[in-house]
Amino acid sequence: MNFTRNSTPEASGQSDARQLAPSPGRNVIPADDATAIARNISQALKRAANRSRAPVSIVSGGAYVSRPGDLLLRRGIAASFALIVILPLLAASYYWGVMARPQYVTEAKFALQSSDSPSFPTLGVSTQEGKQIQDAQVVVRYILGRSMVETLDGTLDLRSKFARGDYFSRFDPADSIEALEKYWKKRVDASVDLMSGIVSVHIRAFTPADSLAIAQKVVDLAEKLVNDMSTRTRRDAVAQSQTELTRAETRLKAATAAMRDARNREGVLDAPAAAEAINKVLTQLRLELATTEENLDALRASAPTQTSPQMRLLTARSESLKKQIASYSAEIAGKDNRAALANRASMLSAPEVDLRFAEQQYASAASAYETARIDLERQRTYLALFLRPTLAQKAVYPRRWLEWSIIVGPAILGWAVLVALVLMARDHMAK
């Protein structure tokens, strides 16, 4: 039996049957030969049925009949493979293998410590520990922020250091500060561990020296920020106490000047002291007057006449003492005497009260200022650097094989999915 490729299964079966069936005028086929012929016919029909049920190949044109557009489809698949797979593969291989500049990483780790931390363990997170974690988060935001970028650009010329990369990874020095800030966030990784409060900083640059210099400057600026945060409130307290001390000093000077003017105007330095001194003089004068009066009375009792010289002397002395006593008494207090010490004391009392109040205010302000100054000099929060930046010896980035596979892998997968969709659509259209 001989079957052609382009014959249909039905035609093949009929041809086999005609060739094997006995024709009129021929001899009858023996039973064994008839069985063999029937078996051959059954096998031929089974092969024809299997061929009819086989799927039609779209690319090759089917098992039996070639379909139009197969050549164009094969060329399109080849062109898409070259465009989607080969071209990205060559570009990625050239860039990551030849063109990409190495990038070096410098790492630094530090934590914020406080001198006010409790010396005994506490359950949970204390208020001071929560404050330290909050300050650590502020430091991380500062490292990633624009203020850090501007400071680094002004001190280290950050633009020129980041311009040393290849065409696709370098920074254009002519770009704006906003573009530099965005680029900076791609080259630095700063994070804080909420459990321990440890801040980790990774700096990437195109040379080990640049990476080290940038990392050291970042640590210095972070430490300065921590010191500023820990002393800002106390500086405000010192400034406020200094202002209050200056006001109290001015008030004390004014009260002192007013007291001086009042004393000069009244002609007495201390009215109570002057009154006490005059009282002592009056006491002596009264004692002398009492003695004189006693002598005079004794003389009058013994003397026959009132015209003796000694009696006239004692009488004159008694009158003089009385006048002195009256004069000193009027000097201390008198209704019609404005120069009396009582009137002078009343004129000096108001400036004296103001002076004492100003002195008390000045003493209180001076004590508050001294306390604030001592508190400012004592550092409460400081940066504990336990992993210092060191010079990198090996480039960590770019991760060439990983980044190459990120480009090539999706390209191959995308091309395969695209070809599968096209073939499925063509098969569906063929039905």
GUPA-817396 format. One record per residue (C-alpha): x, z negated, y negated; residue in one letter. Coordinates in Angstrom, 1 decimal, padded with zeros to 4 digits. Example, Ala and Ser with C-alpha at 12.3 -4.5 7.8 and 13.67 -1.06 7.14 Angstrom:
BEGIN
<east=012.3; up=-007.8; north=004.5; residuo=a> $
<east=013.7; up=-007.1; north=001.1; residuo=s> $
***
This chain:
BEGIN
<east=000.0; up=000.0; north=000.0; residuo=m> $
<east=001.3; up=000.9; north=-003.5; residuo=n> $
<east=-000.3; up=-000.5; north=-006.6; residuo=f> $
<east=000.4; up=000.8; north=-010.1; residuo=t> $
<east=000.8; up=-001.5; north=-013.2; residuo=r> $
<east=-001.9; up=000.2; north=-015.3; residuo=n> $
<east=-004.6; up=000.3; north=-012.6; residuo=s> $
<east=-007.5; up=-002.2; north=-012.8; residuo=t> $
<east=-008.1; up=-004.8; north=-010.1; residuo=p> $
<east=-011.4; up=-003.1; north=-009.1; residuo=e> $
<east=-009.8; up=000.3; north=-008.7; residuo=a> $
<east=-006.9; up=-001.2; north=-006.7; residuo=s> $
<east=-009.3; up=-002.9; north=-004.4; residuo=g> $
<east=-011.4; up=000.3; north=-003.8; residuo=q> $
<east=-008.3; up=002.4; north=-003.2; residuo=s> $
<east=-007.1; up=-000.1; north=-000.6; residuo=d> $
<east=-010.4; up=-000.1; north=001.1; residuo=a> $
<east=-010.6; up=003.7; north=001.2; residuo=r> $
<east=-007.2; up=004.0; north=002.7; residuo=q> $
<east=-007.9; up=001.4; north=005.3; residuo=l> $
<east=-011.5; up=002.3; north=006.3; residuo=a> $
<east=-012.0; up=004.8; north=009.2; residuo=p> $
<east=-013.1; up=008.2; north=008.2; residuo=s> $
<east=-015.6; up=010.3; north=010.1; residuo=p> $
<east=-014.1; up=012.3; north=012.9; residuo=g> $
<east=-011.3; up=009.9; north=013.4; residuo=r> $
<east=-010.7; up=007.6; north=016.4; residuo=n> $
<east=-012.0; up=004.1; north=016.3; residuo=v> $
<east=-009.4; up=001.5; north=015.2; residuo=i> $
<east=-008.5; up=-001.1; north=017.7; residuo=p> $
<east=-009.5; up=-004.7; north=017.1; residuo=a> $
<east=-006.0; up=-006.0; north=016.4; residuo=d> $
<east=-005.4; up=-003.3; north=013.8; residuo=d> $
<east=-008.8; up=-003.9; north=012.2; residuo=a> $
<east=-007.9; up=-007.6; north=011.9; residuo=t> $
<east=-004.6; up=-006.8; north=010.2; residuo=a> $
<east=-006.2; up=-004.3; north=007.9; residuo=i> $
<east=-008.9; up=-006.8; north=006.9; residuo=a> $
<east=-006.2; up=-009.4; north=006.2; residuo=r> $
<east=-004.2; up=-006.9; north=004.0; residuo=n> $
<east=-007.4; up=-006.0; north=002.1; residuo=i> $
<east=-008.1; up=-009.7; north=001.5; residuo=s> $
<east=-004.6; up=-010.4; north=000.2; residuo=q> $
<east=-004.8; up=-007.3; north=-002.1; residuo=a> $
<east=-008.1; up=-008.5; north=-003.6; residuo=l> $
<east=-006.7; up=-012.0; north=-004.1; residuo=k> $
<east=-003.7; up=-010.6; north=-006.0; residuo=r> $
<east=-005.9; up=-008.5; north=-008.1; residuo=a> $
<east=-008.2; up=-011.5; north=-009.0; residuo=a> $
<east=-005.1; up=-013.6; north=-009.9; residuo=n> $
<east=-003.8; up=-010.9; north=-012.2; residuo=r> $
<east=-007.2; up=-010.5; north=-013.9; residuo=s> $
<east=-007.4; up=-014.3; north=-014.6; residuo=r> $
<east=-003.8; up=-014.5; north=-015.9; residuo=a> $
<east=-003.5; up=-015.2; north=-019.8; residuo=p> $
<east=-002.6; up=-012.3; north=-022.0; residuo=v> $
<east=000.8; up=-012.6; north=-023.7; residuo=s> $
<east=000.5; up=-012.2; north=-027.4; residuo=i> $
<east=004.2; up=-011.7; north=-028.1; residuo=v> $
<east=004.9; up=-009.3; north=-025.3; residuo=s> $
<east=001.6; up=-007.6; north=-025.5; residuo=g> $
<east=000.0; up=-009.0; north=-022.4; residuo=g> $
<east=000.7; up=-008.6; north=-018.7; residuo=a> $
<east=-000.8; up=-005.2; north=-018.6; residuo=y> $
<east=-001.7; up=-003.8; north=-022.0; residuo=v> $
<east=000.6; up=-004.0; north=-025.1; residuo=s> $
<east=-001.2; up=-005.3; north=-028.3; residuo=r> $
<east=-000.7; up=-003.7; north=-031.7; residuo=p> $
<east=001.5; up=-005.7; north=-034.3; residuo=g> $
<east=003.7; up=-007.3; north=-031.7; residuo=d> $
<east=006.9; up=-005.9; north=-033.2; residuo=l> $
<east=005.8; up=-007.1; north=-036.7; residuo=l> $
<east=005.0; up=-010.6; north=-035.3; residuo=l> $
<east=008.3; up=-010.9; north=-033.6; residuo=r> $
<east=010.1; up=-009.9; north=-036.8; residuo=r> $
<east=008.1; up=-012.3; north=-038.8; residuo=g> $
<east=008.9; up=-015.2; north=-036.4; residuo=i> $
<east=012.6; up=-014.3; north=-036.6; residuo=a> $
<east=012.5; up=-014.1; north=-040.4; residuo=a> $
<east=010.7; up=-017.4; north=-040.7; residuo=s> $
<east=013.3; up=-019.0; north=-038.4; residuo=f> $
<east=016.1; up=-017.7; north=-040.6; residuo=a> $
<east=014.4; up=-018.8; north=-043.8; residuo=l> $
<east=013.0; up=-022.2; north=-042.7; residuo=i> $
<east=015.7; up=-023.3; north=-040.2; residuo=v> $
<east=018.9; up=-021.4; north=-040.6; residuo=i> $
<east=019.1; up=-021.4; north=-044.4; residuo=l> $
<east=018.4; up=-025.1; north=-044.8; residuo=p> $
<east=020.8; up=-025.9; north=-042.0; residuo=l> $
<east=023.6; up=-023.9; north=-043.6; residuo=l> $
<east=022.9; up=-025.4; north=-047.0; residuo=a> $
<east=022.8; up=-028.9; north=-045.7; residuo=a> $
<east=025.9; up=-028.4; north=-043.6; residuo=s> $
<east=027.8; up=-027.1; north=-046.6; residuo=y> $
<east=026.7; up=-029.8; north=-049.0; residuo=y> $
<east=027.0; up=-032.8; north=-046.7; residuo=w> $
<east=030.1; up=-031.5; north=-045.0; residuo=g> $
<east=032.1; up=-030.1; north=-047.9; residuo=v> $
<east=030.5; up=-030.6; north=-051.3; residuo=m> $
<east=029.1; up=-034.2; north=-051.3; residuo=a> $
<east=031.4; up=-036.7; north=-053.0; residuo=r> $
<east=032.1; up=-040.0; north=-051.2; residuo=p> $
<east=030.4; up=-043.1; north=-052.7; residuo=q> $
<east=031.9; up=-046.6; north=-052.5; residuo=y> $
<east=029.9; up=-049.8; north=-052.4; residuo=v> $
<east=030.9; up=-053.2; north=-053.8; residuo=t> $
<east=028.9; up=-056.2; north=-052.8; residuo=e> $
<east=028.4; up=-059.6; north=-054.5; residuo=a> $
<east=026.3; up=-062.6; north=-053.6; residuo=k> $
<east=025.6; up=-065.7; north=-055.7; residuo=f> $
<east=023.0; up=-068.4; north=-056.0; residuo=a> $
<east=021.8; up=-070.5; north=-058.9; residuo=l> $
<east=022.6; up=-074.2; north=-058.7; residuo=q> $
<east=021.3; up=-077.1; north=-060.8; residuo=s> $
<east=022.9; up=-080.4; north=-061.6; residuo=s> $
<east=019.4; up=-081.9; north=-061.7; residuo=d> $
<east=018.6; up=-081.1; north=-058.1; residuo=s> $
<east=017.4; up=-084.1; north=-056.1; residuo=p> $
<east=020.0; up=-085.8; north=-053.9; residuo=s> $
<east=017.5; up=-086.6; north=-051.2; residuo=f> $
<east=015.5; up=-084.1; north=-049.0; residuo=p> $
<east=011.9; up=-083.4; north=-049.9; residuo=t> $
<east=009.1; up=-081.9; north=-048.0; residuo=l> $
<east=008.3; up=-078.3; north=-049.0; residuo=g> $
<east=009.7; up=-076.6; north=-052.1; residuo=v> $
<east=010.4; up=-078.9; north=-055.0; residuo=s> $
<east=009.7; up=-078.0; north=-058.6; residuo=t> $
<east=013.4; up=-077.6; north=-059.3; residuo=q> $
<east=013.9; up=-075.2; north=-056.3; residuo=e> $
<east=010.9; up=-073.2; north=-057.5; residuo=g> $
<east=012.4; up=-073.0; north=-060.9; residuo=k> $
<east=015.7; up=-071.8; north=-059.5; residuo=q> $
<east=014.0; up=-069.1; north=-057.4; residuo=i> $
<east=012.1; up=-068.0; north=-060.5; residuo=q> $
<east=015.4; up=-067.8; north=-062.5; residuo=d> $
<east=017.0; up=-065.8; north=-059.6; residuo=a> $
<east=014.1; up=-063.3; north=-059.9; residuo=q> $
<east=014.7; up=-063.1; north=-063.6; residuo=v> $
<east=018.4; up=-062.3; north=-063.0; residuo=v> $
<east=017.4; up=-059.5; north=-060.5; residuo=v> $
<east=015.1; up=-058.0; north=-063.1; residuo=r> $
<east=017.8; up=-058.3; north=-065.7; residuo=y> $
<east=020.3; up=-056.5; north=-063.5; residuo=i> $
<east=017.9; up=-053.6; north=-062.9; residuo=l> $
<east=016.7; up=-053.5; north=-066.5; residuo=g> $
<east=017.6; up=-051.5; north=-069.6; residuo=r> $
<east=019.5; up=-054.3; north=-071.3; residuo=s> $
<east=022.1; up=-054.4; north=-068.5; residuo=m> $
<east=022.4; up=-050.6; north=-068.6; residuo=v> $
<east=023.0; up=-050.6; north=-072.4; residuo=e> $
<east=025.6; up=-053.4; north=-072.2; residuo=t> $
<east=027.5; up=-051.7; north=-069.3; residuo=l> $
<east=027.4; up=-048.3; north=-071.1; residuo=d> $
<east=028.7; up=-049.9; north=-074.2; residuo=g> $
<east=031.5; up=-051.9; north=-072.5; residuo=t> $
<east=032.5; up=-049.7; north=-069.5; residuo=l> $
<east=031.3; up=-046.2; north=-070.5; residuo=d> $
<east=028.8; up=-046.1; north=-067.6; residuo=l> $
<east=028.0; up=-042.4; north=-068.3; residuo=r> $
<east=031.5; up=-041.2; north=-067.6; residuo=s> $
<east=031.9; up=-043.2; north=-064.4; residuo=k> $
<east=028.6; up=-041.8; north=-063.0; residuo=f> $
<east=029.6; up=-038.2; north=-064.1; residuo=a> $
<east=032.4; up=-038.1; north=-061.5; residuo=r> $
<east=030.1; up=-037.1; north=-058.6; residuo=g> $
<east=029.2; up=-033.7; north=-057.3; residuo=d> $
<east=026.7; up=-031.3; north=-058.9; residuo=y> $
<east=023.6; up=-032.8; north=-057.2; residuo=f> $
<east=024.6; up=-036.5; north=-057.3; residuo=s> $
<east=026.4; up=-036.9; north=-060.7; residuo=r> $
<east=024.8; up=-038.0; north=-064.0; residuo=f> $
<east=024.9; up=-035.8; north=-067.0; residuo=d> $
<east=026.5; up=-037.8; north=-069.9; residuo=p> $
<east=024.3; up=-035.9; north=-072.4; residuo=a> $
<east=021.1; up=-037.3; north=-071.0; residuo=d> $
<east=019.1; up=-040.1; north=-072.7; residuo=s> $
<east=019.3; up=-043.8; north=-072.1; residuo=i> $
<east=016.0; up=-043.6; north=-070.2; residuo=e> $
<east=017.5; up=-041.1; north=-067.8; residuo=a> $
<east=020.6; up=-043.4; north=-067.4; residuo=l> $
<east=018.3; up=-046.3; north=-066.6; residuo=e> $
<east=016.5; up=-044.3; north=-063.9; residuo=k> $
<east=019.8; up=-043.2; north=-062.5; residuo=y> $
<east=021.2; up=-046.8; north=-062.5; residuo=w> $
<east=018.3; up=-048.0; north=-060.4; residuo=k> $
<east=019.3; up=-045.4; north=-057.7; residuo=k> $
<east=022.9; up=-046.7; north=-057.7; residuo=r> $
<east=022.3; up=-050.4; north=-057.7; residuo=v> $
<east=020.5; up=-052.6; north=-055.2; residuo=d> $
<east=019.6; up=-056.2; north=-056.3; residuo=a> $
<east=017.4; up=-058.5; north=-054.3; residuo=s> $
<east=016.7; up=-062.2; north=-053.9; residuo=v> $
<east=016.0; up=-064.1; north=-050.7; residuo=d> $
<east=013.0; up=-066.2; north=-051.4; residuo=l> $
<east=013.9; up=-068.8; north=-048.7; residuo=m> $
<east=017.5; up=-069.5; north=-049.8; residuo=s> $
<east=017.4; up=-068.2; north=-053.4; residuo=g> $
<east=020.6; up=-066.1; north=-052.8; residuo=i> $
<east=020.9; up=-063.0; north=-055.0; residuo=v> $
<east=022.6; up=-059.9; north=-053.4; residuo=s> $
<east=023.9; up=-057.1; north=-055.5; residuo=v> $
<east=025.3; up=-053.8; north=-054.2; residuo=h> $
<east=026.9; up=-051.3; north=-056.6; residuo=i> $
<east=027.6; up=-047.7; north=-055.7; residuo=r> $
<east=030.1; up=-045.5; north=-057.6; residuo=a> $
<east=032.3; up=-042.5; north=-056.9; residuo=f> $
<east=035.6; up=-044.4; north=-056.9; residuo=t> $
<east=036.5; up=-047.9; north=-055.5; residuo=p> $
<east=037.9; up=-049.0; north=-058.9; residuo=a> $
<east=034.7; up=-048.0; north=-060.8; residuo=d> $
<east=032.5; up=-049.7; north=-058.2; residuo=s> $
<east=034.6; up=-052.9; north=-058.5; residuo=l> $
<east=034.7; up=-052.9; north=-062.3; residuo=a> $
<east=030.9; up=-052.4; north=-062.6; residuo=i> $
<east=030.2; up=-055.2; north=-060.0; residuo=a> $
<east=032.5; up=-057.6; north=-061.8; residuo=q> $
<east=030.9; up=-056.9; north=-065.1; residuo=k> $
<east=027.4; up=-057.3; north=-063.6; residuo=v> $
<east=028.3; up=-060.7; north=-062.2; residuo=v> $
<east=029.8; up=-061.8; north=-065.6; residuo=d> $
<east=026.6; up=-060.7; north=-067.5; residuo=l> $
<east=024.4; up=-062.4; north=-064.9; residuo=a> $
<east=026.3; up=-065.6; north=-065.3; residuo=e> $
<east=026.0; up=-065.4; north=-069.1; residuo=k> $
<east=022.3; up=-064.9; north=-068.7; residuo=l> $
<east=022.0; up=-067.9; north=-066.5; residuo=v> $
<east=023.9; up=-070.0; north=-069.0; residuo=n> $
<east=021.8; up=-068.7; north=-071.8; residuo=d> $
<east=018.6; up=-069.5; north=-069.8; residuo=m> $
<east=019.8; up=-073.0; north=-069.0; residuo=s> $
<east=020.8; up=-073.8; north=-072.6; residuo=t> $
<east=018.2; up=-072.0; north=-074.6; residuo=r> $
<east=015.8; up=-074.8; north=-074.7; residuo=t> $
<east=018.5; up=-077.4; north=-075.4; residuo=r> $
<east=019.9; up=-075.2; north=-078.1; residuo=r> $
<east=016.5; up=-075.1; north=-079.7; residuo=d> $
<east=016.3; up=-078.9; north=-079.4; residuo=a> $
<east=019.8; up=-079.3; north=-081.1; residuo=v> $
<east=018.7; up=-076.8; north=-083.9; residuo=a> $
<east=015.5; up=-078.7; north=-084.5; residuo=q> $
<east=017.3; up=-082.1; north=-084.5; residuo=s> $
<east=019.9; up=-080.7; north=-086.9; residuo=q> $
<east=017.1; up=-079.5; north=-089.2; residuo=t> $
<east=015.5; up=-083.0; north=-089.1; residuo=e> $
<east=018.9; up=-084.6; north=-089.7; residuo=l> $
<east=019.5; up=-082.4; north=-092.7; residuo=t> $
<east=016.1; up=-083.2; north=-094.1; residuo=r> $
<east=016.6; up=-086.9; north=-093.6; residuo=a> $
<east=020.0; up=-086.7; north=-095.3; residuo=e> $
<east=018.5; up=-084.9; north=-098.3; residuo=t> $
<east=015.8; up=-087.5; north=-098.5; residuo=r> $
<east=018.3; up=-090.4; north=-098.3; residuo=l> $
<east=020.4; up=-088.8; north=-101.0; residuo=k> $
<east=017.4; up=-088.5; north=-103.2; residuo=a> $
<east=016.3; up=-092.1; north=-102.6; residuo=a> $
<east=019.8; up=-093.4; north=-103.2; residuo=t> $
<east=019.9; up=-091.5; north=-106.5; residuo=a> $
<east=016.5; up=-092.8; north=-107.5; residuo=a> $
<east=017.6; up=-096.4; north=-106.7; residuo=m> $
<east=020.8; up=-095.9; north=-108.8; residuo=r> $
<east=018.9; up=-094.6; north=-111.8; residuo=d> $
<east=016.4; up=-097.5; north=-111.5; residuo=a> $
<east=019.2; up=-100.1; north=-111.4; residuo=r> $
<east=020.9; up=-098.4; north=-114.4; residuo=n> $
<east=017.6; up=-098.3; north=-116.3; residuo=r> $
<east=016.8; up=-102.0; north=-115.6; residuo=e> $
<east=020.3; up=-103.1; north=-116.0; residuo=g> $
<east=020.5; up=-105.1; north=-112.8; residuo=v> $
<east=022.1; up=-104.3; north=-109.5; residuo=l> $
<east=020.1; up=-106.7; north=-107.3; residuo=d> $
<east=017.2; up=-108.6; north=-108.9; residuo=a> $
<east=016.8; up=-111.2; north=-106.1; residuo=p> $
<east=020.6; up=-111.9; north=-106.1; residuo=a> $
<east=020.6; up=-112.2; north=-109.9; residuo=a> $
<east=017.6; up=-114.5; north=-109.8; residuo=a> $
<east=019.3; up=-116.6; north=-107.2; residuo=e> $
<east=022.4; up=-116.9; north=-109.3; residuo=a> $
<east=020.3; up=-117.8; north=-112.4; residuo=i> $
<east=018.5; up=-120.4; north=-110.3; residuo=n> $
<east=021.8; up=-122.0; north=-109.4; residuo=k> $
<east=022.8; up=-122.1; north=-113.1; residuo=v> $
<east=019.4; up=-123.6; north=-114.0; residuo=l> $
<east=019.9; up=-126.2; north=-111.3; residuo=t> $
<east=023.3; up=-127.2; north=-112.8; residuo=q> $
<east=021.8; up=-127.2; north=-116.3; residuo=l> $
<east=018.9; up=-129.4; north=-115.3; residuo=r> $
<east=021.3; up=-131.8; north=-113.6; residuo=l> $
<east=023.4; up=-131.9; north=-116.8; residuo=e> $
<east=020.3; up=-132.4; north=-118.9; residuo=l> $
<east=019.1; up=-135.2; north=-116.7; residuo=a> $
<east=022.5; up=-136.9; north=-117.0; residuo=t> $
<east=022.6; up=-136.4; north=-120.8; residuo=t> $
<east=019.0; up=-137.8; north=-121.1; residuo=e> $
<east=020.0; up=-140.7; north=-119.0; residuo=e> $
<east=023.1; up=-141.4; north=-121.1; residuo=n> $
<east=021.0; up=-140.9; north=-124.3; residuo=l> $
<east=018.4; up=-143.4; north=-123.1; residuo=d> $
<east=021.0; up=-146.0; north=-122.3; residuo=a> $
<east=022.7; up=-145.5; north=-125.6; residuo=l> $
<east=019.4; up=-145.9; north=-127.4; residuo=r> $
<east=018.7; up=-149.1; north=-125.6; residuo=a> $
<east=022.1; up=-150.6; north=-126.5; residuo=s> $
<east=022.8; up=-149.1; north=-129.9; residuo=a> $
<east=021.2; up=-150.9; north=-132.9; residuo=p> $
<east=020.8; up=-147.7; north=-134.9; residuo=t> $
<east=020.0; up=-144.2; north=-134.2; residuo=q> $
<east=022.7; up=-142.7; north=-136.3; residuo=t> $
<east=025.8; up=-143.2; north=-134.3; residuo=s> $
<east=028.0; up=-140.2; north=-133.7; residuo=p> $
<east=027.8; up=-140.5; north=-130.0; residuo=q> $
<east=024.0; up=-140.5; north=-130.1; residuo=m> $
<east=023.9; up=-137.5; north=-132.3; residuo=r> $
<east=026.3; up=-135.7; north=-129.9; residuo=l> $
<east=024.2; up=-136.5; north=-126.9; residuo=l> $
<east=021.0; up=-135.5; north=-128.8; residuo=t> $
<east=022.5; up=-132.2; north=-129.7; residuo=a> $
<east=023.8; up=-131.6; north=-126.2; residuo=r> $
<east=020.3; up=-132.4; north=-124.8; residuo=s> $
<east=018.7; up=-129.9; north=-127.2; residuo=e> $
<east=021.3; up=-127.3; north=-126.2; residuo=s> $
<east=020.7; up=-127.8; north=-122.5; residuo=l> $
<east=016.9; up=-127.5; north=-123.0; residuo=k> $
<east=017.3; up=-124.2; north=-124.9; residuo=k> $
<east=019.6; up=-122.8; north=-122.2; residuo=q> $
<east=017.1; up=-123.9; north=-119.5; residuo=i> $
<east=014.3; up=-122.2; north=-121.4; residuo=a> $
<east=016.3; up=-119.1; north=-122.0; residuo=s> $
<east=017.3; up=-118.8; north=-118.3; residuo=y> $
<east=013.8; up=-119.5; north=-117.2; residuo=s> $
<east=012.4; up=-116.8; north=-119.4; residuo=a> $
<east=015.1; up=-114.5; north=-118.1; residuo=e> $
<east=013.8; up=-115.0; north=-114.6; residuo=i> $
<east=010.1; up=-114.8; north=-115.3; residuo=a> $
<east=008.0; up=-114.5; north=-118.5; residuo=g> $
<east=004.7; up=-113.0; north=-119.4; residuo=k> $
<east=005.8; up=-111.5; north=-122.6; residuo=d> $
<east=009.4; up=-110.7; north=-121.6; residuo=n> $
<east=009.8; up=-107.2; north=-120.1; residuo=r> $
<east=013.4; up=-107.9; north=-119.4; residuo=a> $
<east=012.6; up=-110.7; north=-117.0; residuo=a> $
<east=014.0; up=-110.4; north=-113.5; residuo=l> $
<east=010.5; up=-110.6; north=-112.1; residuo=a> $
<east=009.5; up=-107.5; north=-114.0; residuo=n> $
<east=012.8; up=-105.8; north=-113.1; residuo=r> $
<east=012.3; up=-106.6; north=-109.5; residuo=a> $
<east=008.8; up=-105.0; north=-109.5; residuo=s> $
<east=010.3; up=-101.9; north=-111.1; residuo=m> $
<east=013.0; up=-101.8; north=-108.4; residuo=l> $
<east=010.8; up=-102.5; north=-105.4; residuo=s> $
<east=009.4; up=-099.0; north=-105.1; residuo=a> $
<east=012.8; up=-097.2; north=-105.1; residuo=p> $
<east=014.1; up=-099.9; north=-102.8; residuo=e> $
<east=011.3; up=-099.3; north=-100.2; residuo=v> $
<east=011.9; up=-095.5; north=-100.4; residuo=d> $
<east=015.6; up=-096.1; north=-099.9; residuo=l> $
<east=015.1; up=-098.3; north=-096.8; residuo=r> $
<east=012.6; up=-095.8; north=-095.3; residuo=f> $
<east=015.0; up=-092.9; north=-095.9; residuo=a> $
<east=017.8; up=-094.9; north=-094.3; residuo=e> $
<east=015.6; up=-095.5; north=-091.2; residuo=q> $
<east=014.7; up=-091.9; north=-090.9; residuo=q> $
<east=018.3; up=-090.8; north=-091.3; residuo=y> $
<east=019.4; up=-093.2; north=-088.5; residuo=a> $
<east=016.6; up=-091.9; north=-086.2; residuo=s> $
<east=017.4; up=-088.3; north=-086.9; residuo=a> $
<east=021.2; up=-088.9; north=-086.3; residuo=a> $
<east=020.5; up=-090.6; north=-083.0; residuo=s> $
<east=018.2; up=-087.7; north=-081.9; residuo=a> $
<east=020.8; up=-085.1; north=-082.9; residuo=y> $
<east=023.6; up=-086.9; north=-081.0; residuo=e> $
<east=021.4; up=-087.1; north=-077.9; residuo=t> $
<east=020.5; up=-083.4; north=-078.0; residuo=a> $
<east=024.2; up=-082.5; north=-078.6; residuo=r> $
<east=025.3; up=-084.4; north=-075.6; residuo=i> $
<east=022.6; up=-082.9; north=-073.5; residuo=d> $
<east=023.6; up=-079.4; north=-074.6; residuo=l> $
<east=027.2; up=-080.0; north=-073.6; residuo=e> $
<east=026.2; up=-080.9; north=-070.1; residuo=r> $
<east=025.6; up=-077.7; north=-068.1; residuo=q> $
<east=022.5; up=-078.1; north=-065.9; residuo=r> $
<east=022.2; up=-074.6; north=-064.2; residuo=t> $
<east=025.2; up=-072.5; north=-063.2; residuo=y> $
<east=026.0; up=-069.5; north=-061.1; residuo=l> $
<east=027.6; up=-070.3; north=-057.7; residuo=a> $
<east=029.4; up=-067.1; north=-056.7; residuo=l> $
<east=030.3; up=-067.3; north=-052.9; residuo=f> $
<east=030.9; up=-063.6; north=-052.2; residuo=l> $
<east=033.1; up=-062.2; north=-055.0; residuo=r> $
<east=033.4; up=-058.4; north=-055.6; residuo=p> $
<east=036.3; up=-056.9; north=-053.8; residuo=t> $
<east=037.9; up=-053.4; north=-053.8; residuo=l> $
<east=036.1; up=-051.1; north=-051.3; residuo=a> $
<east=038.4; up=-049.3; north=-048.8; residuo=q> $
<east=036.0; up=-047.0; north=-047.1; residuo=k> $
<east=033.2; up=-044.8; north=-048.4; residuo=a> $
<east=029.8; up=-046.0; north=-047.2; residuo=v> $
<east=027.7; up=-043.2; north=-048.7; residuo=y> $
<east=026.7; up=-040.5; north=-048.2; residuo=p> $
<east=025.6; up=-041.0; north=-044.6; residuo=r> $
<east=026.3; up=-037.4; north=-043.8; residuo=r> $
<east=024.8; up=-037.0; north=-040.3; residuo=w> $
<east=021.7; up=-039.0; north=-041.1; residuo=l> $
<east=021.0; up=-037.2; north=-044.3; residuo=e> $
<east=021.8; up=-033.8; north=-042.7; residuo=w> $
<east=019.3; up=-034.6; north=-039.9; residuo=s> $
<east=016.7; up=-035.6; north=-042.5; residuo=i> $
<east=016.9; up=-032.0; north=-043.8; residuo=i> $
<east=017.4; up=-030.0; north=-040.6; residuo=v> $
<east=015.1; up=-032.0; north=-038.3; residuo=g> $
<east=011.9; up=-031.6; north=-040.4; residuo=p> $
<east=012.8; up=-027.9; north=-041.0; residuo=a> $
<east=012.9; up=-027.2; north=-037.3; residuo=i> $
<east=009.8; up=-029.2; north=-036.6; residuo=l> $
<east=007.9; up=-027.5; north=-039.5; residuo=g> $
<east=009.0; up=-024.0; north=-038.3; residuo=w> $
<east=007.8; up=-024.8; north=-034.7; residuo=a> $
<east=004.4; up=-026.1; north=-035.9; residuo=v> $
<east=004.0; up=-023.0; north=-038.1; residuo=l> $
<east=004.8; up=-020.6; north=-035.2; residuo=v> $
<east=002.5; up=-022.5; north=-032.9; residuo=a> $
<east=-000.4; up=-022.3; north=-035.4; residuo=l> $
<east=000.2; up=-018.5; north=-035.9; residuo=v> $
<east=000.2; up=-017.9; north=-032.1; residuo=l> $
<east=-002.9; up=-020.0; north=-031.6; residuo=m> $
<east=-004.7; up=-018.1; north=-034.3; residuo=a> $
<east=-003.6; up=-014.7; north=-032.9; residuo=r> $
<east=-004.7; up=-015.8; north=-029.4; residuo=d> $
<east=-008.1; up=-016.9; north=-030.8; residuo=h> $
<east=-008.5; up=-013.6; north=-032.6; residuo=m> $
<east=-007.6; up=-011.7; north=-029.4; residuo=a> $
<east=-010.6; up=-013.3; north=-027.5; residuo=k> $
***
